[in-house]
């Protein structure tokens, strides 16, 4: 089946620095990827939709200058958290629609970000 | 906008018994997909089952089945012969024409040995 690889699985960074999270579709091309944020024991909140070759579409309330999304190829989308602060600490997950849209979505394994 | 409601935050089931997780949704679309995802402690999202709205037949995947009531906008998940490995957080989700997944708040299922 379709596989989405997300890296790193966890990262600790200092306040004020930036961190990049990568999301790759390993065996299929993903023109659209989705980025979610999840707090402990809560649901996934869609942050933005990443579109290959064009600007990402951000959900209401998500700061596009803080969460930079780049989808430069059909297999790679990146999320950069800029000038990170402790309140940005969270679990970030990416997903892509399964090839041919058989009705499914495949998720990356997530990235736990801790800002100290 | 579409909404997905899971009103039960937690449920518990005895091993080998059956449990049903509830989900309702609200939409004005006629064509859409519904999903149940499992998130174990590893936090990897795992697809349990999906249902196309145009299909009247309820989806089934081994021990997992759904009761899809389109008119009532209800989509419950039944887990038969519960196993310890079924313990996880379960999310009901909706995908419509814009392809965005909308998730419910989730329910934590525990399985008693």
gemmi code that builds the backbone of each chain (N, CA, C; Angstrom):
import gemmi

chains = {
    "A": [
        ("UNK", (0.802, -1.196, 0.000), (0.000, 0.000, 0.000), (0.838, 1.250, 0.000)),
        ("UNK", (0.150, 2.371, -0.099), (0.814, 3.663, -0.116), (1.521, 3.925, 1.208)),
        ("UNK", (2.714, 4.512, 1.117), (3.501, 4.800, 2.312), (3.910, 6.258, 2.304)),
        ("UNK", (3.724, 6.906, 3.440), (4.166, 8.288, 3.638), (5.197, 8.289, 4.753)),
        ("UNK", (6.370, 8.795, 4.439), (7.455, 8.836, 5.410), (7.610, 10.247, 5.953)),
        ("UNK", (7.645, 10.371, 7.245), (7.774, 11.686, 7.881), (9.032, 11.696, 8.740)),
        ("UNK", (9.774, 12.781, 8.624), (11.064, 12.879, 9.317), (11.322, 14.309, 9.772)),
        ("UNK", (11.837, 14.557, 10.965), (12.207, 13.551, 11.962), (10.999, 13.084, 12.768)),
        ("UNK", (11.179, 12.054, 13.541), (10.091, 11.574, 14.387), (9.989, 12.415, 15.657)),
        ("UNK", (11.090, 12.982, 16.061), (11.043, 13.901, 17.181), (12.188, 14.893, 17.051)),
        ("UNK", (11.978, 16.081, 17.570), (12.999, 17.116, 17.515), (12.828, 18.057, 18.692)),
        ("UNK", (13.957, 18.443, 19.245), (13.983, 19.448, 20.315), (14.762, 20.644, 19.785)),
        ("UNK", (14.194, 21.812, 19.896), (14.906, 22.995, 19.414), (14.789, 24.116, 20.435)),
        ("UNK", (15.694, 25.042, 20.310), (15.681, 26.188, 21.218), (14.702, 27.240, 20.733)),
        ("UNK", (14.141, 27.940, 21.680), (13.201, 29.012, 21.364), (13.864, 30.035, 20.442)),
        ("UNK", (13.170, 30.412, 19.394), (13.696, 31.388, 18.456), (14.316, 30.789, 17.208)),
        ("UNK", (14.562, 29.507, 17.236), (15.136, 28.845, 16.062), (14.019, 28.269, 15.197)),
        ("UNK", (14.417, 27.796, 14.006), (13.449, 27.218, 13.081), (13.720, 25.730, 12.929)),
        ("UNK", (12.690, 25.001, 12.644), (12.827, 23.561, 12.458), (11.998, 23.132, 11.254)),
        ("UNK", (12.569, 22.224, 10.455), (11.895, 21.749, 9.247), (11.485, 20.301, 9.412)),
        ("UNK", (10.261, 20.008, 9.002), (9.730, 18.647, 9.031), (9.439, 18.234, 7.594)),
        ("UNK", (9.891, 17.037, 7.224), (9.704, 16.555, 5.858), (8.654, 15.452, 5.798)),
        ("UNK", (7.935, 15.448, 4.710), (6.915, 14.443, 4.474), (7.069, 13.958, 3.036)),
        ("UNK", (7.354, 12.669, 2.873), (7.590, 12.110, 1.550), (6.611, 10.987, 1.237)),
        ("UNK", (6.086, 11.011, 0.027), (5.322, 9.869, -0.446), (6.324, 8.943, -1.126)),
        ("UNK", (6.441, 7.716, -0.622), (7.540, 6.849, -1.047), (7.282, 6.119, -2.363)),
        ("UNK", (6.085, 5.726, -2.604), (5.834, 4.895, -3.771), (4.694, 5.419, -4.632)),
        ("UNK", (4.406, 6.696, -4.475), (3.384, 7.300, -5.310), (3.596, 8.808, -5.328)),
        ("UNK", (2.963, 9.442, -6.281), (3.064, 10.888, -6.377), (1.868, 11.534, -5.694)),
        ("UNK", (2.148, 12.515, -4.886), (1.096, 13.178, -4.122), (1.048, 14.656, -4.495)),
        ("UNK", (0.080, 15.031, -5.297), (-0.040, 16.437, -5.666), (-0.572, 17.267, -4.498)),
        ("UNK", (-1.213, 16.602, -3.578), (-1.767, 17.297, -2.416), (-1.392, 16.564, -1.148)),
        ("UNK", (-0.890, 17.300, -0.189), (-0.614, 16.744, 1.130), (-1.253, 17.657, 2.162)),
        ("UNK", (-1.492, 17.090, 3.319), (-2.155, 17.829, 4.390), (-1.281, 17.812, 5.633)),
        ("UNK", (-1.283, 18.917, 6.344), (-0.516, 19.014, 7.591), (-1.480, 19.248, 8.753)),
        ("UNK", (-1.284, 18.438, 9.798), (-2.131, 18.511, 10.983), (-1.269, 18.781, 12.212)),
        ("UNK", (-1.956, 19.292, 13.215), (-1.344, 19.488, 14.521), (-2.232, 18.779, 15.531)),
        ("UNK", (-1.592, 18.113, 16.486), (-2.367, 17.371, 17.478), (-1.775, 17.570, 18.859)),
        ("UNK", (-2.600, 18.025, 19.783), (-2.209, 18.122, 21.178), (-2.578, 16.821, 21.872)),
        ("UNK", (-1.920, 16.515, 23.006), (-2.165, 15.234, 23.685), (-3.638, 14.986, 23.954)),
        ("UNK", (-4.072, 13.794, 23.611), (-5.437, 13.326, 23.844), (-6.487, 14.201, 23.169)),
        ("UNK", (-6.083, 14.908, 22.131), (-7.039, 15.705, 21.375), (-7.057, 15.244, 19.925)),
        ("UNK", (-7.945, 15.843, 19.172), (-8.099, 15.445, 17.783), (-7.043, 16.090, 16.894)),
        ("UNK", (-7.014, 15.684, 15.639), (-6.118, 16.290, 14.668), (-6.768, 17.563, 14.130)),
        ("UNK", (-6.002, 18.619, 14.106), (-6.484, 19.886, 13.584), (-5.755, 20.185, 12.276)),
        ("UNK", (-6.496, 20.329, 11.210), (-5.887, 20.627, 9.919), (-5.285, 22.023, 9.947)),
        ("UNK", (-4.012, 22.101, 9.593), (-3.337, 23.394, 9.552), (-3.364, 23.966, 8.143)),
        ("UNK", (-3.027, 23.115, 7.167), (-2.909, 23.616, 5.806), (-2.918, 22.473, 4.811)),
        ("UNK", (-3.259, 22.839, 3.596), (-3.229, 21.901, 2.477), (-2.069, 22.313, 1.582)),
        ("UNK", (-1.202, 21.372, 1.332), (0.007, 21.625, 0.544), (-0.217, 21.162, -0.886)),
        ("UNK", (-0.030, 22.068, -1.832), (-0.269, 21.762, -3.239), (1.030, 21.853, -4.023)),
        ("UNK", (1.359, 20.805, -4.741), (2.588, 20.774, -5.523), (2.612, 21.888, -6.555)),
        ("UNK", (3.685, 22.680, -6.497), (3.878, 23.732, -7.483), (3.097, 25.000, -7.250)),
        ("UNK", (2.371, 25.078, -6.154), (1.627, 26.302, -5.870), (1.626, 26.565, -4.367)),
        ("UNK", (1.058, 27.685, -4.003), (1.057, 28.064, -2.588), (0.134, 27.170, -1.783)),
        ("UNK", (0.522, 26.985, -0.530), (-0.318, 26.199, 0.365), (-1.564, 26.989, 0.754)),
        ("UNK", (-2.586, 26.257, 1.086), (-3.828, 26.864, 1.568), (-3.907, 26.642, 3.065)),
        ("UNK", (-3.951, 27.723, 3.823), (-3.945, 27.633, 5.277), (-5.355, 27.718, 5.838)),
        ("UNK", (-5.575, 26.999, 6.916), (-6.858, 27.075, 7.602), (-6.919, 28.365, 8.423)),
        ("UNK", (-8.127, 28.764, 8.685), (-8.332, 29.998, 9.436), (-7.646, 29.915, 10.792)),
        ("UNK", (-6.921, 30.970, 11.130), (-6.257, 31.025, 12.420), (-4.836, 30.492, 12.419)),
        ("UNK", (-4.400, 29.900, 11.330), (-3.032, 29.381, 11.246), (-2.132, 30.448, 10.630)),
        ("UNK", (-1.054, 30.772, 11.318), (-0.152, 31.821, 10.847), (0.727, 31.296, 9.724)),
        ("UNK", (0.498, 31.775, 8.528), (1.259, 31.275, 7.389), (2.728, 31.691, 7.435)),
        ("UNK", (3.030, 32.790, 8.122), (4.428, 33.212, 8.227), (5.190, 32.408, 9.273)),
        ("UNK", (4.483, 31.792, 10.174), (5.129, 30.972, 11.196), (5.277, 29.530, 10.699)),
        ("UNK", (4.293, 29.052, 10.010), (4.292, 27.680, 9.516), (4.419, 27.710, 7.987)),
        ("UNK", (5.675, 27.664, 7.539), (5.942, 27.748, 6.106), (5.862, 26.355, 5.480)),
        ("UNK", (5.071, 26.260, 4.431), (4.898, 24.985, 3.756), (5.397, 25.103, 2.328)),
        ("UNK", (6.205, 24.116, 1.930), (6.736, 24.064, 0.580), (6.483, 22.691, -0.001)),
        ("UNK", (5.965, 22.660, -1.197), (5.654, 21.386, -1.863), (6.294, 21.444, -3.236)),
        ("UNK", (7.621, 21.294, -3.228), (8.403, 21.552, -4.441), (8.381, 20.402, -5.434)),
        ("UNK", (8.028, 19.218, -4.978), (7.997, 18.088, -5.904), (6.765, 17.244, -5.625)),
        ("UNK", (6.532, 16.272, -6.479), (5.345, 15.436, -6.330), (5.467, 14.427, -5.195)),
        ("UNK", (6.646, 14.365, -4.577), (6.814, 13.393, -3.507), (7.279, 14.009, -2.196)),
        ("UNK", (7.420, 15.329, -2.143), (7.963, 15.937, -0.935), (7.239, 17.222, -0.573)),
        ("UNK", (6.786, 17.269, 0.664), (6.244, 18.496, 1.232), (6.983, 18.752, 2.537)),
        ("UNK", (7.292, 20.007, 2.808), (7.977, 20.344, 4.056), (7.213, 21.400, 4.820)),
        ("UNK", (7.282, 21.263, 6.145), (6.691, 22.234, 7.052), (7.825, 22.818, 7.877)),
        ("UNK", (8.022, 24.121, 7.815), (9.037, 24.780, 8.616), (8.365, 25.640, 9.669)),
        ("UNK", (8.676, 25.340, 10.924), (8.181, 26.159, 12.020), (9.239, 27.220, 12.278)),
        ("UNK", (8.916, 28.450, 11.987), (9.895, 29.535, 12.102), (9.799, 30.214, 13.460)),
        ("UNK", (10.972, 30.657, 13.941), (11.034, 31.347, 15.230), (10.150, 30.632, 16.263)),
        ("UNK", (10.484, 29.386, 16.474), (9.649, 28.544, 17.331), (9.625, 29.029, 18.774)),
        ("UNK", (8.487, 28.878, 19.399), (8.307, 29.200, 20.798), (7.709, 27.994, 21.510)),
        ("UNK", (7.813, 27.954, 22.830), (7.301, 26.787, 23.566), (5.852, 26.425, 23.228)),
        ("UNK", (5.043, 27.420, 22.921), (3.639, 27.119, 22.591), (3.480, 26.410, 21.248)),
        ("UNK", (4.564, 26.363, 20.469), (4.528, 25.611, 19.207), (4.807, 24.127, 19.430)),
        ("UNK", (5.194, 23.777, 20.640), (5.442, 22.374, 20.950), (4.160, 21.585, 20.740)),
        ("UNK", (4.263, 20.541, 19.952), (3.072, 19.765, 19.607), (3.489, 18.556, 18.786)),
        ("UNK", (2.498, 17.803, 18.348), (2.717, 16.659, 17.461), (2.189, 17.065, 16.095)),
        ("UNK", (3.041, 16.981, 15.100), (2.665, 17.380, 13.752), (2.612, 16.135, 12.855)),
        ("UNK", (1.540, 16.022, 12.090), (1.329, 14.851, 11.239), (1.005, 15.302, 9.822)),
        ("UNK", (1.576, 14.606, 8.842), (1.226, 14.889, 7.459), (0.445, 13.699, 6.890)),
        ("UNK", (-0.279, 13.974, 5.833), (-0.991, 12.885, 5.163), (-1.130, 13.193, 3.684)),
        ("UNK", (-1.413, 12.171, 2.910), (-1.642, 12.332, 1.486), (-2.781, 11.429, 1.074)),
        ("UNK", (-3.467, 11.849, 0.053), (-4.523, 11.007, -0.474), (-3.901, 9.806, -1.169)),
        ("UNK", (-4.494, 8.661, -0.988), (-3.993, 7.464, -1.642), (-4.073, 7.633, -3.162)),
        ("UNK", (-3.120, 7.043, -3.893), (-3.115, 7.190, -5.352), (-4.406, 6.734, -5.976)),
        ("UNK", (-4.900, 7.525, -6.921), (-6.145, 7.183, -7.579), (-7.342, 7.474, -6.709)),
        ("UNK", (-7.108, 8.017, -5.557), (-8.137, 8.269, -4.544), (-9.127, 7.124, -4.446)),
        ("UNK", (-8.607, 6.039, -3.944), (-9.471, 4.911, -3.663), (-10.342, 5.207, -2.460)),
        ("UNK", (-10.275, 6.401, -2.005), (-11.095, 6.801, -0.873), (-10.303, 6.863, 0.411)),
        ("UNK", (-8.999, 6.660, 0.324), (-8.209, 6.608, 1.535), (-7.173, 7.698, 1.629)),
        ("UNK", (-6.676, 7.863, 2.820), (-5.593, 8.786, 3.111), (-4.534, 8.017, 3.885)),
        ("UNK", (-3.273, 8.275, 3.563), (-2.181, 7.653, 4.295), (-1.474, 8.720, 5.109)),
        ("UNK", (-1.135, 8.364, 6.343), (-0.526, 9.315, 7.261), (0.944, 9.001, 7.502)),
        ("UNK", (1.731, 10.057, 7.704), (3.076, 9.883, 8.197), (3.029, 9.488, 9.661)),
        ("UNK", (4.174, 9.142, 10.190), (4.230, 8.657, 11.579), (4.270, 9.788, 12.588)),
        ("UNK", (4.335, 11.034, 12.096), (4.264, 12.173, 12.989), (5.610, 12.645, 13.498)),
        ("UNK", (5.636, 13.890, 13.923), (6.845, 14.512, 14.487), (6.480, 15.188, 15.793)),
        ("UNK", (7.173, 14.779, 16.835), (6.958, 15.438, 18.125), (7.957, 16.574, 18.256)),
        ("UNK", (7.460, 17.789, 18.287), (8.305, 18.977, 18.404), (8.239, 19.512, 19.820)),
        ("UNK", (9.416, 19.673, 20.410), (9.519, 20.290, 21.734), (10.408, 21.510, 21.619)),
        ("UNK", (9.894, 22.647, 22.004), (10.649, 23.900, 21.956), (11.006, 24.285, 23.383)),
        ("UNK", (12.297, 24.433, 23.633), (12.749, 24.725, 25.012), (13.359, 26.130, 25.106)),
    ],
    "B": [
        ("UNK", (-20.270, 24.272, 6.683), (-19.090, 23.462, 6.956), (-19.505, 22.128, 7.569)),
        ("UNK", (-18.705, 21.122, 7.256), (-19.014, 19.805, 7.794), (-18.514, 19.684, 9.228)),
        ("UNK", (-19.263, 18.966, 10.020), (-18.854, 18.700, 11.399), (-18.989, 17.219, 11.682)),
        ("UNK", (-18.127, 16.727, 12.550), (-18.160, 15.332, 12.977), (-18.211, 15.321, 14.498)),
        ("UNK", (-19.153, 14.596, 15.046), (-19.355, 14.589, 16.485), (-19.180, 13.190, 17.061)),
        ("UNK", (-18.272, 13.099, 18.001), (-18.121, 11.884, 18.793), (-18.376, 12.315, 20.236)),
        ("UNK", (-19.482, 11.936, 20.759), (-19.906, 12.473, 22.051), (-19.368, 11.692, 23.242)),
        ("UNK", (-18.867, 10.496, 23.004), (-18.339, 9.679, 24.100), (-16.829, 9.849, 24.159)),
        ("UNK", (-16.277, 10.401, 25.229), (-14.819, 10.564, 25.295), (-14.076, 9.265, 25.595)),
        ("UNK", (-14.744, 8.357, 26.317), (-14.080, 7.121, 26.706), (-15.075, 5.967, 26.715)),
        ("UNK", (-14.549, 4.797, 26.410), (-15.352, 3.578, 26.554), (-14.426, 2.446, 26.970)),
        ("UNK", (-15.034, 1.457, 27.591), (-14.279, 0.299, 28.029), (-15.030, -0.963, 27.614)),
        ("UNK", (-14.288, -1.990, 27.245), (-14.916, -3.239, 26.819), (-14.114, -4.413, 27.370)),
        ("UNK", (-14.813, -5.470, 27.680), (-14.153, -6.684, 28.134), (-13.585, -7.416, 26.924)),
        ("UNK", (-12.418, -7.962, 27.086), (-11.807, -8.738, 26.012), (-12.790, -9.807, 25.519)),
        ("UNK", (-12.849, -9.966, 24.201), (-13.714, -10.925, 23.505), (-15.168, -10.442, 23.364)),
        ("UNK", (-15.505, -9.328, 24.001), (-16.849, -8.799, 23.868), (-16.927, -7.844, 22.680)),
        ("UNK", (-18.127, -7.338, 22.458), (-18.386, -6.421, 21.342), (-18.631, -5.024, 21.871)),
        ("UNK", (-18.145, -4.042, 21.155), (-18.344, -2.648, 21.550), (-18.697, -1.828, 20.314)),
        ("UNK", (-19.512, -0.823, 20.528), (-19.922, 0.063, 19.435), (-19.551, 1.496, 19.772)),
        ("UNK", (-18.845, 2.129, 18.839), (-18.440, 3.519, 18.993), (-19.324, 4.387, 18.100)),
        ("UNK", (-19.843, 5.452, 18.666), (-20.814, 6.283, 17.951), (-20.173, 7.475, 17.256)),
        ("UNK", (-20.806, 7.870, 16.176), (-20.344, 9.044, 15.429), (-21.517, 9.605, 14.639)),
        ("UNK", (-21.687, 10.896, 14.693), (-22.661, 11.561, 13.828), (-21.946, 12.671, 13.088)),
        ("UNK", (-22.522, 13.074, 11.981), (-21.891, 14.113, 11.182), (-22.958, 14.992, 10.576)),
        ("UNK", (-22.537, 16.131, 10.123), (-23.467, 17.060, 9.503), (-22.863, 17.535, 8.182)),
        ("UNK", (-23.624, 17.437, 7.114), (-23.157, 17.871, 5.807), (-24.337, 18.148, 4.904)),
        ("UNK", (-24.100, 18.990, 3.917), (-25.124, 19.226, 2.904), (-24.747, 18.536, 1.596)),
        ("UNK", (-23.601, 17.862, 1.582), (-23.145, 17.163, 0.384), (-23.848, 15.805, 0.283)),
        ("UNK", (-23.932, 15.323, -0.937), (-24.567, 14.019, -1.139), (-23.537, 12.923, -1.390)),
        ("UNK", (-22.338, 13.328, -1.794), (-21.285, 12.364, -2.095), (-20.094, 12.643, -1.194)),
        ("UNK", (-19.714, 11.652, -0.410), (-18.613, 11.861, 0.532), (-18.128, 10.505, 1.021)),
        ("UNK", (-17.051, 10.540, 1.789), (-16.500, 9.338, 2.398), (-16.496, 9.506, 3.917)),
        ("UNK", (-16.663, 8.414, 4.601), (-16.556, 8.386, 6.050), (-15.508, 7.364, 6.445)),
        ("UNK", (-14.794, 7.658, 7.516), (-13.695, 6.801, 7.936), (-13.703, 6.620, 9.455)),
        ("UNK", (-13.150, 5.509, 9.858), (-12.736, 5.327, 11.246), (-11.232, 5.074, 11.234)),
        ("UNK", (-10.510, 5.888, 12.017), (-9.077, 5.730, 12.162), (-8.765, 5.343, 13.599)),
        ("UNK", (-7.742, 4.522, 13.738), (-7.249, 4.101, 15.048), (-5.906, 4.766, 15.279)),
        ("UNK", (-5.716, 5.302, 16.485), (-4.423, 5.881, 16.843), (-3.942, 5.240, 18.144)),
        ("UNK", (-3.060, 4.256, 18.040), (-2.508, 3.619, 19.241), (-1.507, 4.548, 19.921)),
        ("UNK", (-0.924, 4.118, 21.023), (0.048, 4.971, 21.727), (1.213, 5.437, 20.855)),
        ("UNK", (1.541, 4.694, 19.821), (2.613, 5.126, 18.914), (2.226, 6.385, 18.139)),
        ("UNK", (0.930, 6.676, 18.126), (0.348, 7.851, 17.461), (0.323, 7.745, 15.939)),
        ("UNK", (0.644, 6.569, 15.411), (0.494, 6.342, 13.972), (-0.991, 6.198, 13.655)),
        ("UNK", (-1.470, 6.952, 12.710), (-2.871, 6.865, 12.312), (-3.057, 5.658, 11.402)),
        ("UNK", (-3.984, 4.793, 11.772), (-4.233, 3.562, 11.034), (-5.685, 3.539, 10.575)),
        ("UNK", (-5.885, 3.347, 9.286), (-7.252, 3.253, 8.766), (-7.887, 1.949, 9.214)),
        ("UNK", (-9.033, 2.043, 9.844), (-9.761, 0.860, 10.282), (-10.766, 0.435, 9.219)),
        ("UNK", (-11.536, 1.403, 8.755), (-12.590, 1.082, 7.803), (-13.064, 2.363, 7.138)),
        ("UNK", (-13.563, 2.273, 5.910), (-14.104, 3.443, 5.236), (-15.409, 3.063, 4.536)),
        ("UNK", (-16.218, 4.086, 4.332), (-17.541, 3.886, 3.733), (-17.784, 4.970, 2.704)),
        ("UNK", (-18.160, 4.580, 1.503), (-18.581, 5.552, 0.506), (-20.059, 5.845, 0.713)),
        ("UNK", (-20.422, 7.097, 0.698), (-21.791, 7.477, 1.016), (-22.804, 6.933, 0.015)),
        ("UNK", (-22.371, 6.716, -1.233), (-23.322, 6.248, -2.247), (-23.611, 4.757, -2.116)),
        ("UNK", (-22.813, 4.075, -1.304), (-23.029, 2.647, -1.122), (-23.969, 2.413, 0.062)),
        ("UNK", (-25.020, 1.686, -0.182), (-25.966, 1.408, 0.898), (-25.454, 0.311, 1.821)),
        ("UNK", (-24.649, -0.588, 1.261), (-24.169, -1.706, 2.066), (-23.137, -1.223, 3.065)),
        ("UNK", (-23.275, -1.672, 4.302), (-22.326, -1.295, 5.344), (-20.979, -1.975, 5.116)),
        ("UNK", (-19.897, -1.198, 5.290), (-18.562, -1.751, 5.112), (-18.209, -2.693, 6.260)),
        ("UNK", (-17.409, -3.691, 5.931), (-16.941, -4.663, 6.922), (-15.490, -4.999, 6.635)),
        ("UNK", (-14.704, -5.054, 7.706), (-13.304, -5.452, 7.612), (-13.002, -6.375, 8.786)),
        ("UNK", (-13.102, -7.660, 8.539), (-12.836, -8.655, 9.579), (-13.720, -8.399, 10.803)),
        ("UNK", (-13.109, -8.059, 11.943), (-13.897, -7.877, 13.170), (-14.563, -6.503, 13.257)),
        ("UNK", (-14.290, -5.659, 12.300), (-14.793, -4.290, 12.322), (-15.907, -4.119, 11.296)),
        ("UNK", (-16.980, -3.523, 11.715), (-18.074, -3.233, 10.790), (-18.688, -1.893, 11.175)),
        ("UNK", (-19.399, -1.310, 10.223), (-20.046, -0.034, 10.497), (-21.543, -0.166, 10.303)),
        ("UNK", (-22.245, 0.730, 10.963), (-23.680, 0.895, 10.749), (-23.849, 2.302, 10.191)),
        ("UNK", (-24.001, 2.388, 8.896), (-24.091, 3.665, 8.203), (-25.550, 3.985, 7.936)),
        ("UNK", (-26.020, 5.043, 8.554), (-27.386, 5.509, 8.371), (-27.325, 6.898, 7.733)),
        ("UNK", (-27.422, 6.937, 6.408), (-27.198, 8.194, 5.698), (-28.233, 9.249, 6.049)),
        ("UNK", (-29.471, 8.865, 6.119), (-30.526, 9.842, 6.417), (-30.354, 10.431, 7.815)),
        ("UNK", (-29.938, 9.616, 8.727), (-29.731, 10.064, 10.105), (-28.355, 10.664, 10.298)),
        ("UNK", (-27.509, 10.591, 9.290), (-26.121, 11.067, 9.367), (-25.406, 10.448, 10.566)),
        ("UNK", (-25.480, 9.143, 10.605), (-24.873, 8.389, 11.688), (-23.920, 7.348, 11.115)),
        ("UNK", (-22.801, 7.130, 11.805), (-21.767, 6.234, 11.280), (-21.058, 5.591, 12.468)),
        ("UNK", (-21.619, 4.518, 12.997), (-21.049, 3.891, 14.180), (-20.145, 2.730, 13.792)),
        ("UNK", (-19.178, 2.452, 14.645), (-18.213, 1.378, 14.427), (-18.441, 0.283, 15.452)),
        ("UNK", (-18.577, -0.936, 14.971), (-18.724, -2.073, 15.867), (-17.459, -2.908, 15.797)),
        ("UNK", (-16.909, -3.183, 16.978), (-15.732, -4.030, 17.082), (-16.166, -5.316, 17.767)),
        ("UNK", (-16.049, -6.408, 17.063), (-16.439, -7.706, 17.611), (-15.218, -8.432, 18.145)),
        ("UNK", (-15.440, -9.319, 19.122), (-14.342, -10.121, 19.669), (-13.152, -9.215, 20.017)),
        ("UNK", (-13.405, -8.230, 20.845), (-12.379, -7.224, 21.156), (-11.097, -7.870, 21.663)),
        ("UNK", (-9.998, -7.309, 21.225), (-8.685, -7.797, 21.627), (-7.904, -6.695, 22.330)),
        ("UNK", (-6.922, -7.099, 23.118), (-6.137, -6.115, 23.861), (-5.495, -5.095, 22.921)),
        ("UNK", (-5.137, -5.528, 21.738), (-4.513, -4.642, 20.756), (-5.463, -3.624, 20.162)),
        ("UNK", (-6.748, -3.766, 20.465), (-7.709, -2.772, 19.969), (-7.710, -1.509, 20.825)),
        ("UNK", (-7.084, -1.576, 21.976), (-7.041, -0.395, 22.846), (-6.299, 0.730, 22.150)),
        ("UNK", (-6.974, 1.852, 22.008), (-6.406, 2.980, 21.268), (-7.401, 4.125, 21.304)),
        ("UNK", (-7.000, 5.216, 20.667), (-7.942, 6.301, 20.431), (-8.512, 6.090, 19.023)),
        ("UNK", (-9.826, 6.257, 18.892), (-10.480, 6.067, 17.604), (-11.114, 7.377, 17.160)),
        ("UNK", (-10.858, 7.708, 15.912), (-11.395, 8.935, 15.344), (-12.326, 8.615, 14.186)),
        ("UNK", (-13.471, 9.254, 14.193), (-14.375, 9.230, 13.067), (-14.017, 10.428, 12.186)),
        ("UNK", (-14.040, 10.258, 10.869), (-13.630, 11.354, 9.984), (-14.496, 11.384, 8.732)),
        ("UNK", (-14.583, 12.579, 8.179), (-15.409, 12.833, 6.983), (-14.548, 13.481, 5.912)),
        ("UNK", (-14.754, 13.075, 4.669), (-14.087, 13.735, 3.536), (-15.121, 13.971, 2.452)),
        ("UNK", (-15.233, 15.229, 2.050), (-16.191, 15.573, 1.014), (-15.516, 16.034, -0.256)),
        ("UNK", (-16.163, 16.918, -0.954), (-15.690, 17.336, -2.261), (-14.339, 18.045, -2.210)),
        ("UNK", (-14.059, 18.735, -1.118), (-12.778, 19.454, -1.035), (-11.632, 18.557, -0.579)),
        ("UNK", (-11.920, 17.299, -0.349), (-10.922, 16.279, 0.016), (-10.288, 16.474, 1.383)),
        ("UNK", (-10.680, 17.482, 2.106), (-10.109, 17.674, 3.441), (-10.780, 16.717, 4.415)),
        ("UNK", (-9.987, 16.140, 5.281), (-10.520, 15.262, 6.318), (-10.929, 16.096, 7.533)),
        ("UNK", (-12.147, 15.910, 7.964), (-12.618, 16.539, 9.189), (-12.775, 15.440, 10.235)),
        ("UNK", (-12.115, 15.622, 11.362), (-12.114, 14.596, 12.394), (-13.055, 14.948, 13.547)),
        ("UNK", (-13.593, 13.911, 14.160), (-14.273, 14.091, 15.429), (-13.243, 14.220, 16.541)),
        ("UNK", (-13.734, 14.419, 17.755), (-12.828, 14.631, 18.887), (-12.111, 13.358, 19.307)),
        ("UNK", (-12.636, 12.234, 18.892), (-12.004, 10.971, 19.235), (-12.578, 10.346, 20.493)),
        ("UNK", (-12.366, 9.043, 20.605), (-12.799, 8.308, 21.780), (-11.677, 7.365, 22.185)),
        ("UNK", (-11.402, 7.328, 23.480), (-10.372, 6.429, 23.987), (-11.025, 5.109, 24.382)),
        ("UNK", (-10.599, 4.053, 23.725), (-11.146, 2.733, 24.008), (-10.130, 1.933, 24.819)),
        ("UNK", (-10.565, 1.434, 25.936), (-9.719, 0.540, 26.729), (-10.337, -0.852, 26.695)),
        ("UNK", (-9.471, -1.870, 26.736), (-9.911, -3.255, 26.681), (-9.447, -3.948, 27.963)),
        ("UNK", (-10.415, -4.475, 28.707), (-10.125, -5.134, 29.978), (-9.825, -6.610, 29.750)),
        ("UNK", (-8.710, -7.093, 30.285), (-8.369, -8.523, 30.077), (-9.251, -9.436, 30.911)),
    ],
}
model = gemmi.Model(1)
for chain_id, residues in chains.items():
    chain = gemmi.Chain(chain_id)
    for i, (resn, *xyz) in enumerate(residues, 1):
        res = gemmi.Residue()
        res.name, res.seqid = resn, gemmi.SeqId(i, " ")
        for name, pos in zip(("N", "CA", "C"), xyz):
            atom = gemmi.Atom()
            atom.name, atom.element = name, gemmi.Element(name[0])
            atom.pos, atom.b_iso = gemmi.Position(*pos), 0.0
            res.add_atom(atom)
        chain.add_residue(res)
    model.add_chain(chain)
structure = gemmi.Structure()
structure.add_model(model)
structure.setup_entities()
